[in-house]
Amino acid sequence: MKLGISTCPNDTFIFQNLIEGKVKASCQISVEYADVQTLNEKVLAGVLDVAKISCAVYPLVKDKYRILDSGGAMGYGCGPLLLSSESENFNEEQPVCLPGKNTTAAALFYFWAKKKEYSPKISYMRFDELYSNLCSKNAAQGVTIHEHRFTWQRDGLHLIADLGAFWEQELNAPIPLGCVVAKRSLGEEFAKAMDVCIQESLRLAWKREQPVSDFVRRLAQIEDDEIILQHIKMFVNEYSMKRGVEGERAMLGFEQIISKI
């Protein structure tokens, strides 16, 4: 089975025990680590069996992939941030860097911009390169995700908008950031078994005395254990164990909105 996840602490925290064989799957697993836009593209091309993708891309692949109940990233107060290297004001004349065309971050930005009646100029960049360019002032504005939510103030950047908070105010629902999908061709029983494996992997992770394991630390984009722990606490929650009714409502609302952007 080809499994695709990112190197971000929330993904590695959830999947570590499954990847290391502490949770027994019914088949051998080969893992591919990539940024979320690359994972989106690989699922669009149908080359991964199970993968963590942006919720924004799920409507494009749901004929070939089914969404799993577990392993996702969803919640309150955890959305992407629109940052500037210059000021707290949005500059419509400057391009906005987005971390991938099909990302939830991009969809949430377009939702915000449409409500504000902006017609932004757009460029795309991998999420870590985007953040580095903001810090070096080679980019004026950009939407940041993952652990950079915790470092922007330290790095002298300016907050234009919390796109997740904007979503929550408009929809009164958790922010559907990422979800785990499995190929429909593998069958419903396979999907159910994967949910069980992911949930058990997560249970074991929560029981660890030290949440930031060597495995999580080695793959993370940042070396600060405190920031890694903040990342895990923000993006791994009850919705990661089971999406539930509220999570399903958020997904349906999100799909309706992005279809109109």
C-alpha positions in Angstrom: 0.0 0.0 0.0 1.3 3.4 -1.0 0.7 5.9 1.8 1.4 9.6 1.4 1.6 12.1 4.3 3.5 15.3 5.0 6.5 15.7 7.3 4.5 18.0 9.5 4.2 17.1 13.2 0.5 16.5 13.2 0.8 13.9 10.4 3.9 12.1 11.8 2.4 12.1 15.3 -0.8 10.4 14.0 0.9 7.9 11.7 4.1 7.1 13.5 2.9 3.9 15.2 1.3 2.6 12.0 4.5 3.3 10.0 6.8 1.7 12.5 4.6 -1.4 12.7 3.4 -0.9 16.3 -0.1 -1.1 14.8 -0.5 -4.1 12.5 -2.0 -3.4 9.1 -3.3 -6.1 6.7 -0.7 -5.2 4.1 2.8 -3.8 3.8 3.1 0.0 3.8 5.5 2.1 1.8 5.5 5.8 2.8 6.0 8.8 0.7 6.6 12.1 2.5 5.8 15.3 0.6 4.3 18.8 1.0 0.5 19.0 0.9 0.3 20.3 -2.7 2.5 17.5 -4.0 0.2 15.0 -2.1 -2.8 16.7 -3.7 -1.3 16.3 -7.2 -0.4 12.6 -6.6 -4.0 11.8 -5.5 -5.3 13.7 -8.5 -3.1 11.5 -10.6 -4.3 8.4 -8.7 -0.8 7.2 -7.7 -1.3 6.9 -3.9 -3.6 4.4 -2.3 -4.1 6.3 1.0 -3.0 9.9 1.5 -3.5 13.0 3.6 -4.7 15.7 1.3 -6.3 19.2 1.5 -10.0 19.2 2.1 -10.3 21.6 -0.8 -9.1 18.9 -3.3 -11.5 16.2 -2.1 -14.4 17.3 -4.3 -12.1 16.7 -7.3 -11.2 13.2 -6.3 -14.2 11.8 -4.5 -15.3 9.7 -7.5 -12.0 7.6 -7.1 -11.3 8.1 -3.4 -13.4 7.8 -0.2 -12.8 10.0 2.8 -11.8 8.3 6.0 -13.2 9.2 9.4 -9.8 9.6 11.0 -6.4 11.1 10.5 -7.6 14.5 9.4 -6.8 18.1 10.5 -9.9 20.0 11.5 -10.8 22.3 14.3 -11.2 25.8 15.7 -8.4 28.4 15.9 -6.1 26.5 13.6 -6.5 28.0 10.2 -3.9 29.5 7.8 -2.7 33.1 8.2 -2.4 35.8 5.6 0.9 37.5 6.5 2.9 40.5 5.1 6.6 41.3 5.3 5.6 45.0 5.1 2.5 46.0 7.1 -0.8 44.9 8.5 -2.7 46.2 5.5 -3.6 44.2 2.4 -2.0 45.6 -0.8 -4.0 44.7 -3.8 -1.2 45.8 -6.1 1.2 43.2 -4.6 0.9 39.5 -5.5 -0.1 37.0 -2.8 1.9 33.8 -2.5 -0.2 30.7 -1.9 1.2 27.3 -0.8 -0.3 25.4 -3.7 -3.2 25.8 -6.1 -5.3 23.0 -4.6 -4.7 23.7 -0.9 -7.3 24.5 1.7 -5.2 27.6 2.4 -5.7 28.8 -1.1 -9.5 28.1 -1.0 -9.8 30.0 2.4 -7.9 32.9 0.9 -10.1 33.1 -2.1 -13.2 32.9 0.2 -11.8 35.9 2.2 -10.8 37.9 -0.8 -14.2 37.4 -2.5 -16.0 38.6 0.7 -13.7 41.6 0.9 -14.2 42.3 -2.9 -10.5 42.1 -3.7 -9.1 41.0 -7.0 -5.7 39.7 -6.0 -2.7 38.8 -8.0 -1.6 35.3 -7.2 1.6 33.3 -7.3 2.3 29.8 -6.0 5.2 28.5 -3.9 5.9 25.5 -1.7 4.9 26.4 1.9 8.4 26.4 3.4 9.9 28.5 0.5 6.9 30.9 0.8 7.7 31.5 4.4 11.4 32.0 3.8 10.6 34.5 1.1 8.4 36.4 3.4 11.1 36.5 6.1 13.7 37.7 3.6 11.3 40.2 2.2 11.5 38.7 -1.3 7.7 38.2 -1.0 5.4 40.9 0.2 2.3 38.9 1.1 1.6 35.2 1.5 -0.7 32.6 3.2 1.3 30.5 5.7 0.4 27.1 7.1 1.7 24.5 9.5 4.2 25.4 12.2 4.7 28.9 10.8 1.6 29.8 12.5 3.7 29.9 15.7 6.8 31.8 14.4 5.6 34.7 12.4 5.7 37.2 15.3 9.2 36.1 16.2 10.3 36.5 12.6 9.0 40.1 12.3 6.1 39.5 10.0 2.7 41.2 10.1 -0.8 39.7 10.3 -3.2 40.9 7.7 -5.9 38.3 8.4 -6.5 35.0 10.2 -8.3 33.1 7.4 -9.4 30.4 9.8 -11.0 32.8 12.2 -12.8 34.5 9.2 -14.2 31.1 8.1 -15.4 30.4 11.7 -17.2 33.7 11.9 -18.9 33.3 8.6 -19.8 29.6 8.9 -19.9 28.8 12.6 -18.2 25.5 11.9 -14.7 24.0 12.4 -12.1 24.6 9.8 -11.7 21.6 7.5 -8.0 21.7 6.7 -6.9 18.2 5.7 -8.5 14.7 5.4 -7.3 11.2 4.7 -8.6 9.4 1.7 -8.3 5.8 0.4 -8.9 4.5 -3.2 -12.5 3.4 -3.7 -11.1 0.5 -5.8 -9.6 -1.0 -2.6 -13.1 -1.5 -1.2 -15.1 -0.3 1.8 -13.7 -3.0 4.1 -10.2 -1.8 3.4 -11.2 1.8 4.3 -12.8 0.7 7.5 -9.7 -1.3 8.4 -7.5 1.7 7.7 -9.6 3.9 10.0 -9.1 1.3 12.8 -5.4 1.3 12.2 -5.1 5.1 12.2 -7.2 5.5 15.3 -5.1 2.9 17.2 -1.9 4.6 16.0 -3.2 7.9 17.3 -4.3 6.3 20.7 -0.8 5.0 21.2 0.7 8.4 20.3 -1.5 10.1 22.9 -0.3 7.7 25.5 3.4 8.5 25.0 5.1 10.3 27.8 6.9 12.5 25.3 4.6 13.6 22.4 7.6 14.9 20.4 9.4 11.7 19.5 12.6 11.4 17.6 10.6 10.3 14.5 8.5 13.4 14.7 11.4 15.7 15.4 13.6 14.3 12.6 10.9 14.9 9.9 9.7 18.3 11.2 10.6 21.5 9.3 11.6 23.2 12.6 13.9 22.1 15.4 12.2 23.7 18.4 10.4 21.0 20.4 8.1 23.6 22.0 6.8 24.8 18.6 6.5 21.2 17.4 4.4 20.4 20.5 2.2 23.5 20.0 1.7 22.3 16.4 0.6 18.8 17.6 -1.8 20.3 20.2 -3.4 22.6 17.7 -3.9 20.3 14.8 -4.4 16.9 16.5 -7.7 16.7 18.4 -11.0 14.8 18.6 -11.7 15.4 14.9 -8.4 13.6 14.1 -9.8 10.5 15.8 -13.3 10.7 14.3 -14.6 13.5 12.0 -18.2 13.1 13.4 -21.4 14.9 12.6 -19.9 18.4 13.1 -16.9 17.6 10.9 -19.2 16.2 8.2 -21.2 19.5 8.3 -18.0 21.5 8.0 -16.9 19.4 4.9 -20.3 19.8 3.2 -20.3 23.6 3.9 -16.8 23.9 2.6 -17.6 22.0 -0.6 -20.6 24.2 -1.3 -18.5 27.4 -0.8 -15.5 26.4 -2.8 -17.7 25.4 -5.7 -18.7 29.1 -5.9 -15.3 30.6 -5.7 
